[in-house]
Each structure stands twice: as C-alpha cells, then as structure tokens.
C-alpha cells in the first residue's frame, strides 16, 4: 500500500475530486493548509491597510491505496490540479506498512496483500 499526499490550490479541489472519482478513487482526506514554495508573495488589504501574504492557502489531499493505483492517481491529480503557474503544488508518495479498521480492530488489507496470500 502507498499513501499519496497532494498539496494543491483550493480552487482546483472540485476538479481534482472529479478526476479521482473518474478512476474509482472515492476515499480520501482533505485538510486546509498554508505553505510557501516558488509562488510569489502577494498583497492583501485588511481594514484599509496593505499587508504582504507570504504563506498561501492550499488544500492537502491524503489518499491510501493499492500500489497498482499509484500511477493512475498521480496522473489524475496532475491533470485536474495543474494550472501551469507557480504554486500548483506537490505530490508525495509514502509506503504504508500497516492499516487497521477502527470499527473491527482488525488489519485492513490491501487488495495486493489478498492476491499474494491466495496465490
């Protein structure tokens, strides 16, 4: 199993969710985040005063899935979240060693694990 973390622009979230659903990914976690990368600072106005925005609002998607779904998922995220401008985000992939279902307390198996045990 793998975990994909994708940091994207908030305005691209709806399109990214549609892209994930189109390849059968329906389970994920979404969190608000702020961050800094190559995106330039911007100016904001609050109560008539200008201020510099150095941390930009982002959205973090977290998805745990079978190894064979990693490449199609990355492709779907890039295609749906990309604007071509600085600040489009990053995708990170991590190995997942174990997962447990809280309701049952039992290990949650990846489909690849089931195939290996049966084979």
C-alpha positions in Angstrom: 0.0 0.0 0.0 1.0 3.6 -0.6 -0.1 7.0 0.8 -0.3 9.9 -1.6 -0.2 13.4 -0.2 -1.1 16.1 -2.7 -0.8 19.8 -1.9 -2.9 21.7 -4.4 -4.6 25.1 -5.0 -8.0 25.3 -3.2 -9.8 26.4 -6.3 -8.7 23.2 -8.1 -10.2 20.9 -5.4 -13.6 20.2 -7.0 -11.9 19.4 -10.4 -9.4 17.2 -8.6 -12.1 15.2 -6.8 -13.9 14.7 -10.1 -10.6 13.4 -11.6 -10.1 11.0 -8.7 -13.7 9.7 -8.9 -13.3 9.1 -12.7 -10.6 6.5 -11.9 -12.5 4.9 -9.0 -10.9 6.7 -6.1 -13.6 7.7 -3.6 -11.9 7.6 -0.3 -9.6 10.4 0.8 -9.0 13.0 3.4 -9.0 16.8 2.7 -7.3 19.3 5.0 -6.7 23.0 4.8 -3.1 24.1 4.7 -0.9 27.1 4.1 2.5 27.0 2.5 5.4 28.5 0.7 7.2 27.5 -2.5 8.0 29.3 -5.7 4.7 31.2 -5.7 5.4 34.9 -5.4 4.3 37.0 -2.4 1.0 38.9 -2.9 -0.6 41.9 -1.3 -3.7 41.8 0.8 -5.9 44.5 2.2 -7.4 44.3 5.7 -9.4 47.3 7.0 -7.9 49.6 4.5 -4.3 48.6 5.2 -2.0 46.7 2.9 -0.1 43.6 4.1 2.2 41.0 2.5 0.9 37.5 2.0 3.9 35.1 2.2 2.0 31.9 3.1 -0.6 30.9 0.5 -3.7 28.9 1.2 -3.6 25.3 -0.1 -5.5 22.1 0.3 -3.9 18.8 1.2 -5.4 15.5 -0.1 -4.3 12.3 1.6 -5.1 9.0 -0.2 -4.1 5.5 0.9 -4.4 2.9 -2.0 -3.0 -0.2 -3.6 0.4 0.0 -5.3 -1.1 -0.5 -8.7 -3.3 2.6 -8.4 -0.4 5.0 -7.6 0.5 6.0 -11.2 -3.1 6.5 -12.4 -3.9 8.5 -9.3 -0.8 10.8 -9.7 -1.8 11.3 -13.4 -5.4 12.2 -12.4 -4.2 14.7 -9.8 -1.8 16.4 -12.1 -4.3 16.6 -15.0 -7.0 18.1 -12.8 -5.0 20.3 -10.5 -2.5 21.8 -12.9 -2.8 25.5 -14.0 0.7 25.8 -15.3 1.6 28.6 -12.8 3.9 28.6 -9.8 2.0 27.4 -6.8 0.2 24.5 -8.4 1.5 22.2 -5.6 3.4 19.0 -5.0 2.7 15.3 -4.7 4.4 13.0 -2.2 4.3 9.2 -2.1 4.9 7.2 1.1 4.9 3.4 1.8 2.3 2.2 4.2 3.3 -0.8 6.3 0.0 -1.5 8.1 -3.5 -0.2 8.3 -6.3 -1.1 10.8 -10.1 -0.8 10.7 -11.1 1.0 13.9 -14.6 -0.4 13.9 -13.4 -4.1 13.8 -9.9 -3.6 15.3 -8.6 -5.9 12.5 -6.0 -5.3 9.9 -7.2 -3.6 6.8 -5.7 -5.5 3.9 -4.7 -4.0 0.6 -6.0 -5.9 -2.5 -2.4 -6.8 -3.4 -2.0 -8.5 0.0 -5.0 -10.7 -0.6 -3.7 -11.7 -4.0 -0.4 -12.7 -2.5 -2.0 -14.8 0.2 -4.3 -16.6 -2.2 -1.5 -17.2 -4.7 
